[in-house]
Amino acid sequence: MSEPPTRWALAEDGDGWWHAAPVAPAARTTAADPAEPADRAHPATPTGPATPRLRVRDPAEAVRAAPPGTRWVWRSTAAVYPRLLAAGARVERCHDIEDCELLLLGHEGRSGEPRSAAAAWARLTGGPVPPDPAPRAAERGAQDSLFEPRPSPVPLDALLAVHADQAARLGATAHPDRMRLLTAAESAAFLVAAEMNRAGLPWRADVHRALLTELLGERYAGGGEPRRLAELADRISAAFGRRVRPDLPADVIRAFAEAGIKLKSTRRWEIQGLDHPAVEPLLAYKKLYRIYTAHGWAWLADWVHEGRFRPEFLPAGTLTGRWVTNGGGALQIPKVIRRAVVADPGWRLVVADADQMEPRVLAAISRDPAFMEVAGRPEDLYTAVSRQGFSGDRDKAKLAVLGAVYGQTSGDGLKNLAALRRRFPRAVAYVDEAARAGEEGRLVRTWLGRTCPPPAVSGDPDEGGGGEAGVPQDRDDAWTPGYASTDTRARGRFTRNFVVQGSAADWALLLLAALRQALVGMRAELVFFQHDEVVVHCPAEEAAAVAEAIGAAGERAGRIAFGDTPVRFPFTTAVVECYADAK
């Protein structure tokens, strides 16, 4: 077994100098990537007056001076690593102090307390705890963190003390090995995010412009909406017999009220069944207007530069640990717009979707023998479940599994859930207990230890305690409203899903770390990640090896996260030149 990596700490002082030094060992450490399969003692690395320390103007100098494979301990990967990448200094491993502090505070039932390195140092020394800096608002096209307002620097000795304190606190958690793995994997994810932000998603601006003209029509020289939207607006107004602004929901609701139709909103599901001549053009307008505002000409000018789209990925941007992006609508790219995502000449996009990830994760964390056996078969999971009490009806089986995860307990959902409970009692009991804990206001954790706090800790789940590193525009945490709800049943539905969705997000961290390591030595680059999907941009001749590496990384992540179980984590993988062709 190879020796674990040396640890070095890196900190910036207030005068523009950087200081680096080896780190004294904690009792135990965890790999920051799934290639190191077990926790083990870290070899002693003495620190103190006799230990040489580096003092450099450029942190890349320190990285180049340290032994290969060093795990870097620093305040924040998002604050440090982009600068290193710009200087051509890539690191293999790191320990992100601020992310670790966030996870530890949550585990200790202290979510909402400041998580900065300065705050951790103040708590450790009994000083006044400074608030965290205000979240940085999304800036269109802003990808470089070098010019952001910087918090007060934390001296190297203070950083070392905080790191030692975190090691002790990790050892005191309910499942220390799991919690160490979570913090290490999420630190690795911040490295992945920084590298993805630098690489960017290939984007053909000329193809995008042609698509917009095809969908929306030409733009008028004097400004205003493009031709197709203007024509639809005219049809909508004609249907109502007066001028109506279809981009203003209140105006549309008022127009329908004048026609004797009462609406609460202009959502598609509420208007599509209405018998009125304005419905058809209104639905068409809403679909095109979203493209115009979310991914139109202005978006293209702001976000795509030099053939790349860089939305700024932010790991752990939601309570469940799912990623978000700090602008650009990256997690809601319509399929038609994906036609502009085109690989460079001679290159390919390897697009891989994890198949039925959350139900497979439920099988692994519940330790339900029958469900694990089903989730280990080389076939569609819902088809396999359908033969276990659903008479081969795949749709009913799917509804039952998703109902267990998301809390659908009425109507046919209740009947399907009862059938699922008879066949897989431990799996259903696992999410039932998570729901009960949420209703009772208890702490609820993912398999590795990410914690969902009681709602009273933070009145707004999108602020303190949620882990947000900015003000993400691309949230996709559909159950977040239930977190802060005063309705205990809604809270229970949230925590029921939290233990599954959050554990799946933890598995994805390990997947990314393993894949990042597997791509070393290739020209391939990770360029996109979304919950259960990864996209790698690579030379055509590397595509087969990349597809194989993704599958191997998924299985390795399952073993590292959940142990030796029968559960498989397969992918549907496509090698394409255009992203839209992968779906």
C-alpha positions in Angstrom: 0.0 0.0 0.0 1.4 3.4 -1.0 2.1 6.0 1.6 -0.6 8.7 2.0 0.3 12.1 0.5 2.2 14.8 2.4 0.1 17.7 3.5 1.2 21.3 3.1 -0.7 24.4 4.2 -0.8 27.6 2.1 -1.9 31.0 3.3 -1.8 34.6 2.1 -0.8 37.4 4.4 -2.1 41.0 4.1 0.9 42.2 2.2 0.6 40.0 -0.9 3.0 37.3 0.3 2.1 33.6 0.5 3.4 31.3 3.2 3.6 27.5 2.9 4.8 24.8 5.3 4.3 21.0 5.9 1.4 20.1 8.2 1.7 18.1 11.4 -0.3 14.9 11.1 -3.8 14.5 12.4 -4.7 11.1 13.9 -6.2 9.9 10.6 -6.7 11.3 7.2 -8.9 10.4 4.2 -8.1 10.3 0.5 -9.4 13.2 -1.5 -10.1 10.8 -4.3 -11.5 7.3 -4.5 -8.1 5.9 -5.6 -7.0 5.8 -2.0 -9.4 3.1 -0.6 -8.9 3.5 3.1 -8.1 5.9 5.9 -4.7 5.4 7.5 -2.2 7.1 9.7 -0.5 10.1 8.1 3.3 9.9 8.5 4.7 12.5 10.9 5.8 15.8 9.2 7.3 17.9 11.9 6.5 21.6 12.1 8.0 24.4 14.2 11.0 26.7 14.1 13.2 24.0 12.6 10.9 23.3 9.7 11.7 25.4 6.7 8.8 27.5 5.5 8.3 29.1 2.1 7.6 32.8 1.6 6.7 33.6 -2.0 4.9 36.2 -4.0 3.3 33.6 -6.3 1.6 30.6 -4.7 2.4 28.6 -7.8 6.0 28.7 -6.6 5.1 26.9 -3.4 3.1 24.3 -5.3 6.0 23.5 -7.6 8.4 23.3 -4.6 6.3 20.7 -2.7 6.5 17.0 -3.2 4.4 15.4 -5.9 0.9 14.3 -4.7 0.9 16.8 -1.9 -2.5 17.5 -0.4 -2.9 21.2 0.0 -4.6 22.7 3.0 -5.9 26.2 2.3 -8.7 28.6 3.2 -10.9 28.1 0.1 -10.3 26.3 -3.1 -12.5 28.7 -5.0 -10.3 31.6 -3.8 -6.9 30.0 -4.4 -7.1 27.4 -7.1 -8.1 29.6 -10.1 -5.0 31.6 -9.5 -2.9 28.5 -9.5 -4.5 27.2 -12.7 -3.9 30.5 -14.4 -0.2 30.0 -13.6 -0.2 26.5 -14.9 0.0 24.8 -11.5 -2.4 21.9 -11.1 -2.7 20.1 -7.7 -3.9 16.6 -7.1 -5.5 16.9 -3.7 -6.6 19.5 -1.2 -8.4 20.1 2.0 -10.8 23.1 1.8 -11.0 24.6 5.3 -14.2 26.6 4.7 -16.1 23.8 3.1 -15.0 21.4 5.9 -16.1 24.0 8.5 -19.5 24.2 6.8 -20.0 20.5 6.9 -18.8 20.2 10.5 -21.1 23.0 11.7 -24.0 21.3 10.1 -23.1 18.0 11.7 -22.8 19.6 15.1 -26.3 21.2 14.8 -24.8 24.7 14.3 -25.8 25.5 10.8 -26.1 29.2 10.1 -22.9 30.1 12.1 -20.2 31.7 10.0 -18.0 29.2 8.2 -15.0 31.3 7.1 -11.5 30.4 8.1 -11.4 33.6 10.1 -14.6 32.7 11.9 -13.3 29.2 12.7 -10.1 30.7 14.1 -12.1 33.1 16.2 -14.2 30.3 17.7 -11.1 28.3 18.4 -9.4 31.2 20.3 -12.5 32.7 21.9 -12.4 35.9 19.9 -15.3 37.8 18.3 -16.6 35.7 15.4 -16.8 37.8 12.2 -19.7 37.3 9.9 -19.1 35.6 6.5 -18.6 38.0 3.6 -21.7 38.9 1.7 -22.4 36.4 -1.1 -21.0 37.6 -4.5 -23.8 38.2 -6.9 -23.7 36.5 -10.2 -21.9 38.6 -12.8 -22.4 37.8 -16.4 -19.3 36.5 -18.0 -17.3 37.0 -14.8 -15.1 33.9 -14.4 -12.0 35.1 -12.6 -12.1 35.3 -8.8 -8.7 37.2 -8.6 -10.4 40.6 -8.5 -13.2 39.8 -6.0 -13.2 41.5 -2.6 -11.1 39.4 -0.3 -11.9 38.6 3.3 -9.3 39.3 6.0 -6.3 36.9 5.6 -5.8 34.1 8.0 -2.2 33.6 9.0 -0.5 30.3 8.3 -0.3 29.3 12.0 -4.0 30.1 12.5 -4.8 28.0 9.4 -2.7 25.1 10.8 -4.5 25.3 14.2 -8.0 25.3 12.5 -7.0 22.3 10.4 -5.9 20.4 13.5 -9.2 21.3 15.3 -11.2 20.1 12.3 -9.3 16.8 12.3 -10.3 16.3 15.9 -13.9 17.3 15.3 -14.1 14.9 12.3 -13.0 12.1 14.6 -15.8 13.0 17.0 -18.6 12.7 14.5 -21.2 9.8 14.4 -19.3 8.0 11.7 -15.8 9.5 11.4 -14.7 7.5 8.4 -17.7 8.5 6.4 -17.5 12.1 7.4 -13.8 12.3 6.6 -14.6 10.8 3.2 -17.3 13.4 2.6 -15.1 16.3 3.4 -12.3 15.0 1.3 -14.5 14.2 -1.6 -16.1 17.6 -1.6 -12.7 19.3 -1.4 -11.8 17.3 -4.6 -15.1 18.5 -6.1 -14.0 22.1 -5.7 -10.8 21.3 -7.6 -13.0 19.8 -10.4 -15.3 22.8 -10.4 -12.4 25.2 -10.8 -10.9 23.2 -13.6 -14.3 23.0 -15.4 -14.7 26.7 -15.0 -11.4 27.2 -16.7 -11.9 24.7 -19.5 -15.4 25.9 -20.4 -18.1 24.1 -22.4 -17.5 24.2 -26.2 -20.0 26.6 -27.7 -20.5 27.6 -31.3 -21.8 31.2 -31.3 -22.6 31.1 -35.1 -24.8 28.0 -34.6 -26.5 29.7 -31.7 -27.3 32.8 -33.6 -28.7 30.8 -36.5 -30.9 28.9 -34.1 -32.2 32.1 -32.6 -33.1 33.5 -36.0 -34.8 30.2 -36.9 -36.8 30.0 -33.7 -37.6 33.7 -33.0 -37.3 35.4 -36.4 -35.2 38.4 -37.2 -34.6 41.2 -34.8 -35.9 44.6 -35.6 -33.4 47.4 -36.1 -35.1 49.6 -33.6 -35.0 47.0 -30.9 -38.0 45.3 -29.2 -39.0 41.6 -29.5 -38.0 39.6 -32.5 -40.4 39.1 -35.3 -41.9 35.7 -34.3 -42.6 36.9 -30.7 -44.1 40.1 -32.0 -46.4 38.2 -34.3 -47.6 35.9 -31.5 -48.2 38.9 -29.3 -50.4 40.4 -32.0 -52.4 37.1 -32.2 -52.9 37.0 -28.5 -54.1 40.6 -28.4 -56.5 39.8 -31.3 -57.9 36.8 -29.5 -58.7 39.0 -26.4 -60.0 41.9 -28.5 -57.6 44.4 -26.9 -53.8 45.0 -26.6 -52.4 42.5 -24.0 -48.7 42.2 -22.9 -48.1 38.4 -22.9 -44.8 38.9 -21.1 -46.7 40.4 -18.1 -48.6 37.6 -16.2 -50.9 40.1 -14.4 -52.0 41.5 -17.8 -52.8 38.0 -19.1 -54.7 37.0 -15.9 -56.7 40.2 -16.2 -57.5 39.6 -19.9 -58.8 36.0 -19.1 -60.8 37.4 -16.2 -62.5 39.8 -18.6 -63.3 36.8 -20.7 -64.9 35.1 -17.7 -62.0 32.8 -16.9 -60.4 33.0 -13.5 -56.8 32.0 -13.2 -54.3 32.1 -10.3 -51.2 32.0 -12.6 -50.2 31.7 -16.2 -48.4 28.4 -15.7 -48.7 26.0 -18.6 -50.6 23.4 -16.6 -53.2 25.9 -15.7 -53.9 27.4 -19.1 -53.3 24.6 -21.6 -56.7 23.0 -21.1 -58.7 26.2 -21.4 -61.1 26.7 -24.3 -60.1 30.1 -25.6 -58.4 31.2 -28.9 -55.6 32.9 -27.0 -54.3 29.7 -25.5 -52.4 28.2 -28.4 -50.5 31.4 -29.3 -49.9 32.1 -25.6 -48.3 28.8 -25.0 -46.1 29.2 -28.1 -45.2 32.7 -26.9 -44.2 31.5 -23.4 -42.0 28.8 -24.8 -40.1 31.1 -27.2 -40.0 34.0 -24.8 -38.1 31.8 -22.3 -35.5 31.0 -24.9 -35.3 34.7 -25.8 -34.8 35.9 -22.3 -32.7 33.0 -20.9 -30.6 32.0 -23.9 -31.1 34.8 -26.5 -28.7 37.2 -28.2 -28.0 39.1 -25.0 -27.1 35.9 -23.2 -24.8 34.8 -26.0 -22.9 38.1 -26.0 -22.5 38.0 -22.2 -21.6 34.4 -21.6 -19.9 32.9 -24.6 -16.3 34.0 -25.3 -13.6 32.5 -27.4 -15.8 29.5 -28.2 -16.5 28.6 -24.5 -19.4 28.9 -22.1 -18.2 29.2 -18.4 -21.1 29.4 -16.0 -19.0 29.1 -12.8 -19.9 25.8 -11.1 -20.4 25.9 -7.4 -20.3 22.5 -5.6 -22.7 22.0 -2.6 -24.8 25.0 -3.6 -28.0 23.5 -2.1 -28.9 21.8 1.2 -28.7 18.4 -0.4 -25.2 19.0 -1.7 -26.2 19.3 -5.4 -24.2 21.7 -7.5 -25.5 25.0 -8.9 -24.0 27.6 -11.2 -23.5 31.2 -10.5 -25.4 32.4 -13.5 -25.8 31.6 -17.2 -28.7 29.2 -16.9 -26.3 26.2 -17.3 -28.5 23.7 -15.6 -31.6 24.5 -17.7 -30.2 24.5 -21.3 -33.1 23.7 -23.6 -32.4 20.8 -25.9 -32.8 23.0 -29.0 -30.1 25.3 -27.7 -27.8 22.3 -27.0 -27.4 22.2 -30.7 -24.9 25.0 -30.2 -22.7 22.8 -28.0 -20.4 21.4 -30.5 -17.0 19.7 -30.0 -13.9 21.2 -31.5 -12.8 19.8 -34.8 -11.4 16.3 -34.3 -12.8 16.1 -30.8 -15.9 14.5 -29.3 -18.3 15.0 -26.4 -18.7 11.9 -24.2 -22.1 12.4 -22.4 -22.9 10.0 -19.6 -26.1 9.8 -17.6 -26.3 7.7 -14.5 -29.2 5.3 -14.8 -31.9 5.6 -12.1 -29.3 6.9 -9.7 -31.4 7.9 -6.7 -33.3 4.5 -6.4 -30.0 2.7 -6.6 -28.6 4.9 -3.9 -31.7 4.1 -1.8 -31.0 0.4 -2.2 -27.4 0.9 -1.0 -28.1 3.1 2.0 -31.2 1.2 3.2 -29.3 -2.1 3.1 -32.5 -3.8 1.9 -31.3 -7.2 0.7 -34.1 -7.6 -1.9 -33.8 -4.1 -3.2 -30.0 -4.3 -3.4 -30.3 -7.5 -5.4 -32.7 -5.9 -7.9 -30.5 -2.8 -8.2 -27.6 -5.1 -9.0 -29.2 -6.8 -12.0 -28.0 -5.9 -15.5 -31.3 -4.4 -16.6 -33.6 -1.4 -16.2 -34.3 -1.0 -12.4 -38.0 -0.2 -12.8 -38.5 -3.2 -15.0 -36.8 -5.4 -12.4 -39.0 -3.9 -9.7 -42.1 -4.4 -11.7 -41.8 -8.1 -11.4 -41.7 -7.8 -7.6 -45.4 -7.3 -6.9 -46.5 -5.1 -9.8 -47.4 -7.7 -12.4 -44.7 -6.5 -14.8 -46.2 -3.0 -14.9 -43.1 -0.8 -15.2 -45.0 2.5 -14.9 -46.6 1.4 -11.6 -43.3 0.2 -10.3 -41.6 3.5 -11.2 -44.4 5.5 -9.5 -44.0 3.4 -6.4 -40.3 3.9 -6.1 -40.4 7.6 -6.8 -43.4 7.9 -4.4 -41.3 6.4 -1.6 -38.5 8.9 -2.3 -40.6 11.9 -2.8 -43.5 11.3 -0.5 -46.4 10.6 -2.8 -48.8 9.0 -0.2 -52.3 9.6 -1.6 -54.5 8.0 -4.2 -52.8 5.4 -6.4 -49.5 6.5 -4.9 -50.5 5.1 -1.5 -51.6 1.8 -3.0 -48.3 1.5 -5.0 -46.3 2.4 -1.9 -48.0 -0.3 0.1 -47.0 -2.9 -2.6 -43.4 -1.6 -2.5 -43.3 -1.8 1.3 -44.4 -5.5 1.2 -41.5 -6.4 -1.1 -38.8 -4.0 0.1 -39.7 -3.2 3.7 -36.2 -1.9 4.8 -36.0 0.5 1.9 -39.3 2.1 2.6 -38.7 2.1 6.3 -35.5 4.0 5.7 -37.2 6.9 4.0 -40.2 6.7 6.4 -37.8 7.2 9.3 -36.1 10.2 7.6 -39.6 11.7 7.1 -40.5 11.1 10.7 -37.2 12.7 11.9 -37.9 15.7 9.8 -41.4 16.1 11.1 -40.1 16.0 14.7 -37.4 18.6 14.0 -34.5 16.3 14.4 -31.2 16.5 12.5 -31.2 14.3 9.3 -28.1 13.1 7.6 -27.0 11.6 4.3 -25.1 8.3 4.3 -21.8 10.1 4.5 -22.9 12.7 7.1 -24.1 15.8 5.3 -26.7 17.3 7.6 -30.1 18.9 7.1 -30.7 21.1 10.1 -34.0 21.9 11.7 -35.7 24.8 9.9 -35.5 27.1 12.9 -31.8 27.3 12.4 -32.1 29.4 9.4 -35.4 31.1 8.4 -34.3 31.2 4.7 -32.8 28.0 3.3 -31.2 30.0 0.5 -29.1 32.0 3.0 -27.0 30.9 6.0 -26.8 27.1 6.5 -27.4 26.3 2.9 -23.8 26.2 1.8 -24.2 28.8 -0.9 -20.9 30.2 -2.1 -22.6 32.9 -4.1 -26.1 33.9 -5.3 -26.7 31.0 -7.8 -29.2 31.6 -10.5 -29.6 27.9 -11.4 -31.0 26.3 -8.3 -32.5 22.8 -8.9 -33.4 21.8 -5.4 -37.1 21.2 -5.9 -37.8 20.3 -2.3 -36.0 23.3 -0.7 -39.3 25.1 0.1 -40.3 22.2 2.3 -37.2 22.6 4.4 -38.3 25.9 5.9 -42.0 25.1 5.9 -44.1 25.4 9.0 -46.0 22.4 7.8 -44.4 19.4 9.5 -45.7 17.1 6.7 -43.9 19.2 4.1 -40.8 19.2 6.2 -41.0 15.4 6.4 -41.4 15.1 2.6 -38.2 17.2 2.3 -36.1 15.1 4.7 -37.5 11.9 3.1 -36.0 13.0 -0.2 -32.9 14.6 1.5 -31.4 11.3 2.6 -31.6 9.9 -0.9 -30.9 13.0 -3.0 -28.2 14.1 -0.7 -26.5 10.6 -0.6 -26.7 10.6 -4.4 -25.0 14.0 -4.5 -22.3 12.6 -2.2 -21.8 9.6 -4.5 -21.4 12.0 -7.4 -18.6 13.8 -5.6 -16.7 10.5 -5.5 -17.5 9.8 -9.1 -16.0 13.2 -10.2 -12.9 12.7 -8.1 -12.3 9.2 -9.5 -13.0 10.4 -13.1 -10.7 13.4 -12.6 -7.9 11.0 -11.6 -8.6 8.6 -14.5 -8.3 11.4 -17.0 -4.8 12.3 -15.9 -2.4 11.8 -18.8 -5.2 12.3 -21.4 -6.0 15.5 -23.2 -9.7 15.0 -22.2 -11.3 17.6 -20.0 -14.4 17.5 -17.8 -16.5 20.3 -19.0 -20.0 19.9 -17.6 -21.7 18.2 -14.7 -25.4 18.2 -13.7 -26.6 16.0 -10.8 -26.4 12.6 -12.6 -24.8 13.6 -15.9 -21.2 14.3 -16.9 -19.8 15.6 -20.1 -16.2 15.1 -21.1 -14.6 16.9 -24.1 -11.8 14.8 -25.6 -10.0 14.0 -28.9 -11.9 11.4 -30.9 -9.3 8.8 -30.3 -9.7 9.0 -26.6 -13.5 8.8 -26.6 -13.7 5.0 -26.0 -11.2 5.2 -23.1 -13.1 8.1 -21.5 -16.5 6.2 -21.7 -14.9 3.2 -20.0 -13.3 5.5 -17.4 -16.7 7.0 -16.6 -18.3 3.6 -16.0 -15.4 2.5 -13.8 -15.5 5.7 -11.8 -19.2 5.2 -11.1 -18.7 1.7 -9.8 -15.6 2.7 -7.7 -17.6 5.6 -6.2 -20.3 3.1 -5.2 -17.8 0.9 -3.5 -16.0 3.7 -1.7 -19.3 5.4 -0.5 -21.4 2.4 0.4 -19.1 -0.5 0.8 -19.2 -3.9 -0.9 -22.9 -4.2 -2.0 -24.5 -5.8 -5.0 -25.8 -2.4 -6.2 -24.6 -1.3 -9.7 -24.3 2.2 -10.9 -24.5 2.0 -14.7 -24.4 4.8 -17.2 -26.1 5.5 -20.5 -23.2 6.9 -22.6 -23.1 8.6 -25.9 -20.1 9.8 -28.0 -21.3 12.7 -30.1 -20.1 15.8 -31.8 -23.2 17.8 -30.8 -24.6 17.8 -27.3 -28.2 17.7 -28.5 -27.5 14.4 -30.3 -26.8 12.7 -26.9 -30.4 12.8 -25.7 
